Amino acid sequence: MEMVHGGDIYTYEGVIDFSVNVNPFGPSKAVVEAAKSAIDEMEHYPDIQCRRLRKALAEETGLREDSFIFGNGAAELIFSLVQAEHPKKAVIAVPAFVEYERALESVGCQIQYYQRKEENGFALEDDFLDLLK
């Protein structure tokens, strides 16, 4: 199976898709209503500093506004972190989001894979810790 980004459940029927972060219950009513109410403003470019979201999250969580990092999806954030840190070695517990591997490869990181087992619910087992030593 070719590893590609993004939930291609149509090519690979019957697979468990770990490549995207999708809510299996669909969007909440609040999200649908927020999207509908934002349609009249869709010609405006979004606030790249996410001021309203940052403030709301800070108020909700009690964290400082500068505690939050936003991006255009998980892949962007993963690549940004890897580009900032340039790790030399990493362990990826697979199956996993393919962008972990792609981001780490982009900085020449040595990758070790830890195969999780379906019969164990894809949970990490005690031997995973041995790889981190």
Secondary structure, DSSP 8 states (H G I E B T S, - for coil): ----SS--TTTSTT----SS---TT---HHHHHHHHHHGGGTTS---TT-HHHHHHHHHHH---GGG----SSHHHHHHHHHHHH--SEEEEEES--HHHHHHHHTTT-EEEEEE--GGGTT---THHHHHT-
